[in-house]
Amino acid sequence: MSIPIYKIIQHGSTMIGFLVIFIYLYTVKGKNTFYPKINKFKLYLSLVLVFIIAMIVSIFIFVKTGAFIGIGRLVVTFINSLFISYSITGFLLDKNKI
């Protein structure tokens, strides 16, 4: 039984990513970190707004290009929109724009 190289690379990189995250969390666990006070309403509002915008843009692109919109594509679009909203909101919080 031979395993294609792309599957080895895909799953190997996932395992390396988990290992890097685990090592980082293990090294940071005992350190005293500063967590600034943030306005949770603004945080959640910005997360929801960016999520909705990302979903609308993605679905608009699917409709405009005539691509098939199946349940799998909607699930992936939903998950990607979540990641995009967390990333953009995190960058904005880091720069104190919110």
C-alpha positions as a LaTeX table, in Angstrom:
\begin{tabular}{lrrr}
\hline
Residue & $x$ (\AA) & $y$ (\AA) & $z$ (\AA) \\
\hline
Met1 & 0.00 & 0.00 & 0.00 \\
Ser2 & 1.53 & 3.32 & $-1.04$ \\
Ile3 & 0.49 & 6.64 & 0.44 \\
Pro4 & 0.64 & 9.64 & $-1.91$ \\
Ile5 & 3.27 & 12.21 & $-0.93$ \\
Tyr6 & 0.75 & 15.07 & $-0.78$ \\
Lys7 & $-1.19$ & 13.25 & 1.96 \\
Ile8 & 1.98 & 12.76 & 3.97 \\
Ile9 & 2.87 & 16.44 & 3.57 \\
Gln10 & $-0.67$ & 17.60 & 4.42 \\
His11 & $-1.04$ & 15.55 & 7.58 \\
Gly12 & 2.60 & 15.99 & 8.55 \\
Ser13 & 2.32 & 19.77 & 8.41 \\
Thr14 & $-0.83$ & 19.59 & 10.54 \\
Met15 & 1.01 & 17.57 & 13.17 \\
Ile16 & 3.96 & 19.99 & 13.10 \\
Gly17 & 1.53 & 22.89 & 13.55 \\
Phe18 & $-0.08$ & 21.21 & 16.56 \\
Leu19 & 3.36 & 20.57 & 18.01 \\
Val20 & 4.41 & 24.22 & 17.59 \\
Ile21 & 1.18 & 25.45 & 19.22 \\
Phe22 & 1.56 & 22.95 & 22.08 \\
Ile23 & 5.18 & 23.98 & 22.73 \\
Tyr24 & 4.23 & 27.67 & 22.69 \\
Leu25 & 1.34 & 27.15 & 25.11 \\
Tyr26 & 3.53 & 25.03 & 27.39 \\
Thr27 & 6.25 & 27.69 & 27.54 \\
Val28 & 3.79 & 30.57 & 28.15 \\
Lys29 & 1.69 & 28.80 & 30.80 \\
Gly30 & 3.70 & 29.93 & 33.84 \\
Lys31 & 4.43 & 33.48 & 32.74 \\
Asn32 & 2.56 & 36.46 & 34.12 \\
Thr33 & 0.73 & 38.02 & 31.20 \\
Phe34 & $-1.14$ & 41.30 & 31.01 \\
Tyr35 & $-4.65$ & 41.21 & 29.60 \\
Pro36 & $-6.00$ & 44.68 & 28.88 \\
Lys37 & $-9.63$ & 45.46 & 29.55 \\
Ile38 & $-11.66$ & 45.40 & 26.38 \\
Asn39 & $-15.21$ & 46.35 & 25.67 \\
Lys40 & $-16.88$ & 42.98 & 25.06 \\
Phe41 & $-19.84$ & 44.53 & 23.29 \\
Lys42 & $-17.56$ & 46.14 & 20.70 \\
Leu43 & $-15.58$ & 42.91 & 20.38 \\
Tyr44 & $-18.61$ & 40.73 & 19.71 \\
Leu45 & $-20.24$ & 43.35 & 17.50 \\
Ser46 & $-17.13$ & 43.62 & 15.34 \\
Leu47 & $-16.83$ & 39.81 & 15.16 \\
Val48 & $-20.42$ & 39.47 & 13.99 \\
Leu49 & $-20.19$ & 42.35 & 11.49 \\
Val50 & $-16.97$ & 41.10 & 9.89 \\
Phe51 & $-18.40$ & 37.55 & 9.81 \\
Ile52 & $-21.57$ & 38.72 & 8.04 \\
Ile53 & $-19.59$ & 40.79 & 5.55 \\
Ala54 & $-17.29$ & 37.85 & 4.76 \\
Met55 & $-20.28$ & 35.52 & 4.29 \\
Ile56 & $-22.07$ & 37.98 & 2.00 \\
Val57 & $-18.97$ & 38.58 & $-0.11$ \\
Ser58 & $-18.30$ & 34.84 & $-0.44$ \\
Ile59 & $-21.87$ & 33.99 & $-1.40$ \\
Phe60 & $-21.97$ & 36.94 & $-3.81$ \\
Ile61 & $-18.84$ & 35.59 & $-5.51$ \\
Phe62 & $-20.41$ & 32.12 & $-5.77$ \\
Val63 & $-23.60$ & 33.51 & $-7.30$ \\
Lys64 & $-21.74$ & 35.87 & $-9.66$ \\
Thr65 & $-19.46$ & 33.11 & $-10.97$ \\
Gly66 & $-22.30$ & 30.63 & $-11.29$ \\
Ala67 & $-20.60$ & 28.11 & $-9.00$ \\
Phe68 & $-22.62$ & 25.33 & $-7.42$ \\
Ile69 & $-23.57$ & 26.25 & $-3.84$ \\
Gly70 & $-23.87$ & 22.96 & $-1.99$ \\
Ile71 & $-24.01$ & 22.29 & 1.71 \\
Gly72 & $-20.28$ & 21.51 & 1.81 \\
Arg73 & $-19.39$ & 24.82 & 0.24 \\
Leu74 & $-21.65$ & 26.68 & 2.67 \\
Val75 & $-20.07$ & 24.92 & 5.66 \\
Val76 & $-16.56$ & 25.76 & 4.45 \\
Thr77 & $-17.61$ & 29.35 & 3.75 \\
Phe78 & $-19.06$ & 29.59 & 7.28 \\
Ile79 & $-15.86$ & 28.29 & 8.88 \\
Asn80 & $-13.64$ & 30.52 & 6.72 \\
Ser81 & $-15.77$ & 33.54 & 7.60 \\
Leu82 & $-15.31$ & 32.75 & 11.30 \\
Phe83 & $-11.53$ & 32.58 & 10.91 \\
Ile84 & $-11.47$ & 35.79 & 8.88 \\
Ser85 & $-13.59$ & 37.65 & 11.45 \\
Tyr86 & $-11.41$ & 36.46 & 14.35 \\
Ser87 & $-8.24$ & 37.46 & 12.50 \\
Ile88 & $-9.40$ & 40.91 & 11.41 \\
Thr89 & $-10.94$ & 41.69 & 14.81 \\
Gly90 & $-7.77$ & 40.52 & 16.54 \\
Phe91 & $-5.61$ & 42.78 & 14.37 \\
Leu92 & $-7.92$ & 45.71 & 15.04 \\
Leu93 & $-7.84$ & 45.06 & 18.78 \\
Asp94 & $-4.07$ & 44.78 & 18.70 \\
Lys95 & $-3.85$ & 48.17 & 17.01 \\
Asn96 & $-6.51$ & 49.60 & 19.38 \\
Lys97 & $-8.75$ & 50.56 & 16.49 \\
Ile98 & $-11.83$ & 49.14 & 18.24 \\
\hline
\end{tabular}
